[in-house]
């Protein structure tokens, strides 16, 4: 896999299923994906409902609200898997509790022709649940709790839905990795136009600003702080990478 491509193209993915355990024959009934390129939403999303060819557990229906009747005329996984794998190919998948979704996708692929590639052969996988547990040990790290922690609006999430949850997880992931502010600023510039952005700039050329250099102790404290921060975010601290250049 091309590592450079995987680093710049990410797919935030979520699924809904007929039940909790694919080893008991449960199937995927909805796939939702949101594409990020260079940490920016592209709008090139992927969403599909699937006919699982089996009954949905009542407990699962209470979670996502998807019924057997609704899925009756939807395509089979067999019908969409090639397009789905092409969409994912070369990207890094961002999934909350990746073992669950990856396990179901692998189970679906195993039901097809033996030549079908495994997911790990075409994608890297980043688990935001594992990342959150490292960042916030001993705390609740489900998606709703992370939304509350990062002040992300999830008021539309009365029921689970694969595409909605993927969109929410994209916001959570960008906040967890320090990218949400930059994304919001880019969106504001695009909305207001370059002219408004230029008008807001302040001319600093006439200011006599003092240059204050850090002491050796301050430099050392800064380096130690970056090391601790990098450990908390599983080696993804942007400032650490910049500090190494």
Beta strands, then each sheet from edge to edge (+ up, - down):
strand 1: 9-17
strand 2: 28-37
strand 3: 40-41
strand 4: 46-49
strand 5: 92-95
strand 6: 124-127
sheet 1: 3+ 2- 1+ 5+ 6+
sheet 2: 3+ 2- 4+
end
